[in-house]
Amino acid sequence: MSALPKPQIAKHVVCVSWVPTLAGTREMLLREAGCQVTSIVGAQAVERLRQIQQTDLLVLAHSVPRSEKQKVLEIFRHTCKAPILSLLAPHQEKLPQADFAVEATSPADFVRVVQEILAE
């Protein structure tokens, strides 16, 4: 009798956004790709990051104002060491604290980039 393969444990992704509809779309895409997702939307919700002890990736949306991105990164790095993916609008610069940065393009590209990062 052969051993059954171990079930794949879903990777946990935390997404921070300032636009609820984009946050919802990203959450749906990542769940369909097999990820567990925690969405944090808006400045008032950023404090929720302090409660996150373990995650596999932080996705920081291009909609988050740069000054707020700094705050998010500071809070996140205080409790987690997971990689950070910064989604960029055209002509936005990568934050030095972000491990990865890509221009926010098609949904398929977004999912592919997240999957590549999680596979590392």
DOVO-441071 format. One record per residue (C-alpha): x, y, z; residue in one letter. Coordinates in nm, 2 decimals. Example, Ala and Ser with C-alpha at 12.3 -4.5 7.8 and 13.67 -1.06 7.14 Angstrom:
REM DOVO-441071
@u = 1.23	v = -0.45	w = 0.78	type = A
@u = 1.37	v = -0.11	w = 0.71	type = S
REM end
This chain:
REM DOVO-441071
@u = 0.00	v = 0.00	w = 0.00	type = M
@u = 0.15	v = 0.34	w = -0.10	type = S
@u = 0.14	v = 0.64	w = 0.12	type = A
@u = -0.09	v = 0.92	w = 0.02	type = L
@u = 0.07	v = 1.24	w = -0.08	type = P
@u = 0.06	v = 1.51	w = 0.19	type = K
@u = -0.21	v = 1.77	w = 0.12	type = P
@u = -0.07	v = 2.10	w = 0.01	type = Q
@u = -0.10	v = 2.37	w = 0.27	type = I
@u = -0.24	v = 2.69	w = 0.13	type = A
@u = 0.00	v = 2.98	w = 0.13	type = K
@u = -0.13	v = 3.28	w = 0.33	type = H
@u = -0.12	v = 3.61	w = 0.15	type = V
@u = -0.20	v = 3.95	w = 0.31	type = V
@u = -0.32	v = 4.22	w = 0.07	type = C
@u = -0.32	v = 4.58	w = 0.17	type = V
@u = -0.52	v = 4.82	w = -0.06	type = S
@u = -0.70	v = 5.15	w = -0.04	type = W
@u = -0.96	v = 5.06	w = -0.31	type = V
@u = -1.23	v = 4.80	w = -0.19	type = P
@u = -1.32	v = 4.67	w = -0.53	type = T
@u = -0.96	v = 4.61	w = -0.63	type = L
@u = -0.90	v = 4.44	w = -0.29	type = A
@u = -1.20	v = 4.21	w = -0.35	type = G
@u = -1.08	v = 4.12	w = -0.70	type = T
@u = -0.73	v = 4.04	w = -0.58	type = R
@u = -0.87	v = 3.83	w = -0.30	type = E
@u = -1.09	v = 3.64	w = -0.54	type = M
@u = -0.80	v = 3.58	w = -0.78	type = L
@u = -0.57	v = 3.45	w = -0.51	type = L
@u = -0.84	v = 3.23	w = -0.35	type = R
@u = -0.90	v = 3.07	w = -0.69	type = E
@u = -0.53	v = 3.01	w = -0.72	type = A
@u = -0.54	v = 2.82	w = -0.39	type = G
@u = -0.42	v = 3.08	w = -0.15	type = C
@u = -0.56	v = 3.18	w = 0.19	type = Q
@u = -0.61	v = 3.56	w = 0.18	type = V
@u = -0.64	v = 3.83	w = 0.44	type = T
@u = -0.75	v = 4.17	w = 0.30	type = S
@u = -0.67	v = 4.49	w = 0.48	type = I
@u = -0.85	v = 4.79	w = 0.32	type = V
@u = -0.79	v = 5.15	w = 0.41	type = G
@u = -0.59	v = 5.34	w = 0.67	type = A
@u = -0.82	v = 5.25	w = 0.95	type = Q
@u = -0.76	v = 4.88	w = 0.90	type = A
@u = -0.38	v = 4.90	w = 0.89	type = V
@u = -0.35	v = 4.83	w = 1.26	type = E
@u = -0.48	v = 4.48	w = 1.19	type = R
@u = -0.13	v = 4.41	w = 1.06	type = L
@u = 0.00	v = 4.41	w = 1.42	type = R
@u = -0.21	v = 4.10	w = 1.48	type = Q
@u = -0.06	v = 3.90	w = 1.19	type = I
@u = 0.22	v = 3.68	w = 1.32	type = Q
@u = 0.27	v = 3.45	w = 1.02	type = Q
@u = 0.21	v = 3.49	w = 0.65	type = T
@u = 0.39	v = 3.39	w = 0.33	type = D
@u = 0.36	v = 3.72	w = 0.14	type = L
@u = 0.25	v = 4.08	w = 0.18	type = L
@u = 0.10	v = 4.24	w = -0.13	type = V
@u = 0.10	v = 4.62	w = -0.11	type = L
@u = -0.13	v = 4.77	w = -0.37	type = A
@u = -0.04	v = 5.06	w = -0.59	type = H
@u = -0.34	v = 5.25	w = -0.46	type = S
@u = -0.18	v = 5.29	w = -0.11	type = V
@u = -0.04	v = 5.64	w = -0.08	type = P
@u = 0.34	v = 5.64	w = -0.05	type = R
@u = 0.34	v = 5.78	w = 0.30	type = S
@u = 0.10	v = 5.51	w = 0.41	type = E
@u = 0.31	v = 5.24	w = 0.24	type = K
@u = 0.60	v = 5.34	w = 0.47	type = Q
@u = 0.37	v = 5.30	w = 0.77	type = K
@u = 0.24	v = 4.96	w = 0.65	type = V
@u = 0.60	v = 4.83	w = 0.59	type = L
@u = 0.71	v = 4.95	w = 0.93	type = E
@u = 0.42	v = 4.78	w = 1.11	type = I
@u = 0.45	v = 4.46	w = 0.90	type = F
@u = 0.83	v = 4.42	w = 0.95	type = R
@u = 0.79	v = 4.46	w = 1.32	type = H
@u = 0.60	v = 4.12	w = 1.34	type = T
@u = 0.67	v = 3.94	w = 1.01	type = C
@u = 0.97	v = 3.85	w = 0.79	type = K
@u = 0.77	v = 3.74	w = 0.49	type = A
@u = 0.86	v = 3.89	w = 0.15	type = P
@u = 0.68	v = 4.20	w = 0.03	type = I
@u = 0.54	v = 4.25	w = -0.32	type = L
@u = 0.47	v = 4.61	w = -0.41	type = S
@u = 0.23	v = 4.66	w = -0.70	type = L
@u = 0.32	v = 4.97	w = -0.90	type = L
@u = 0.12	v = 5.20	w = -1.11	type = A
@u = 0.30	v = 5.33	w = -1.43	type = P
@u = 0.59	v = 5.55	w = -1.33	type = H
@u = 0.58	v = 5.46	w = -0.96	type = Q
@u = 0.92	v = 5.38	w = -0.81	type = E
@u = 0.99	v = 5.06	w = -0.61	type = K
@u = 1.01	v = 5.12	w = -0.23	type = L
@u = 1.36	v = 5.01	w = -0.11	type = P
@u = 1.20	v = 4.80	w = 0.17	type = Q
@u = 0.99	v = 4.59	w = -0.08	type = A
@u = 1.15	v = 4.26	w = -0.19	type = D
@u = 0.96	v = 4.26	w = -0.52	type = F
@u = 0.79	v = 4.52	w = -0.73	type = A
@u = 0.59	v = 4.49	w = -1.05	type = V
@u = 0.37	v = 4.71	w = -1.25	type = E
@u = 0.00	v = 4.63	w = -1.18	type = A
@u = -0.10	v = 4.48	w = -1.51	type = T
@u = -0.34	v = 4.20	w = -1.60	type = S
@u = -0.50	v = 3.97	w = -1.34	type = P
@u = -0.32	v = 3.67	w = -1.49	type = A
@u = 0.02	v = 3.85	w = -1.45	type = D
@u = -0.06	v = 3.94	w = -1.09	type = F
@u = -0.14	v = 3.57	w = -1.00	type = V
@u = 0.16	v = 3.45	w = -1.19	type = R
@u = 0.40	v = 3.68	w = -1.00	type = V
@u = 0.25	v = 3.59	w = -0.67	type = V
@u = 0.28	v = 3.22	w = -0.75	type = Q
@u = 0.64	v = 3.26	w = -0.85	type = E
@u = 0.73	v = 3.44	w = -0.53	type = I
@u = 0.55	v = 3.18	w = -0.32	type = L
@u = 0.73	v = 2.90	w = -0.50	type = A
@u = 1.07	v = 3.04	w = -0.40	type = E
REM end
